[in-house]
């Protein structure tokens, strides 16, 4: 399609000259006054305007000024045509917003060449402006993406100092809120389902929708809502920017990274809690065993002492009574030797029992050291590192169910 030239001039001879000079290469539109020219501009967008300076009604300078004030026309090249060529008039045309100034009469070939150059220059300027706008848009997109990525990095760093479900949920919601996302969060602690929302309660329908989609696809879209699932956590984003495909895609890349970190942290906290409980159970079991065996050891020592006293008393009494029993000397010796031998055997058994209890005590000590190490490891795994960002101060209205 040939370029369109709009000629605004009250002189019919100028119109005929322009059509004859440019008709083969351009499509010519004509207006006999400034007012008529402005009306034509409302209907179409010419590639260039030839504008007479001296016209009844609106002058060329006034028409050019109105063209430049209209954002739909401001980039159209305007070439003034006039029979005057003074510096003052040229400056006036420039101040009104003119692109060039041609003095009548003019050569057809020169006019054709000048307009072709101006139109090509205008196209190049438009292309450069569009490229600049695209570059600015790309730069803003990069800055936005960098900001969102920074939110993810800050979240990952903050998670290291979290060791409970509430604080983790608050940090997830805080990060999403910083990105302008309104979310509902579900966390499976291994013992119960927990629901979190930063600004309002979680409605029964929202819980039902998340529960229904928990074991569906990783990402589930329906309207402006998206549910993203991981084994121990799910999130419903309630205001997805479906009108902005680029940001929509970024969010679906960034939020899973947040949930991946959160899911791993929940697994770690569950393991830590299991270790803590195992340590507590082991400690309790050890305490019971220690108390039971210690009591048994004390009772054994008491019984051993009683047995020893009883045998010693029996032996002394026997030695006292034997001379009055009328026994032969060899019979007395036999009885004394048998009783003394039995006492020695009993004492030997007692010594062996004490060795067994000594081994049990050593085993108890080893178990005690093991329990102490397990407890220490459990405490190290659950140490609370202060979060300098203070997530608990940022999201006050988290609701727990």
Buried (B, 14 or more C-beta within 10 A) or exposed (E): EEBBBBBBBBBEEBBEBBBEBBEEEBBBBBBBBBBBBBEBBEEEEBBBBBBBBBBEEBBBBEBBBBBBEEEEBEEBBBBBBBEEEEEEBBEBBEEBBBBBBBEBEBEEEEBBEBBBEBBEEBEEEEEEEEEEEEEEEEEEEEEBBEEBBEBBEBBBEBBEBBBEBBBBBBBBBBBBBBBEBBBBBBBBBEEEEBBBBBEEEBEEEBBEBBEEBBEEEEEBBEEBBBBBBBEBBBBBBBEBBEEEEEBBEBBBEBBBBBBEBBBEBBEBBBEBBEBBEEBBEBBEEBEEBBEEBBEEBEEBBEEBEEBBEEBEEEBEEBBEEBEEEEEEEEEBEEBBEEBBEEBEEBBEEBEEBBEEBEEBBEEBEEBBEEBEEBBEBBEEBBEEEEBEBEBBEBBEEBEEE
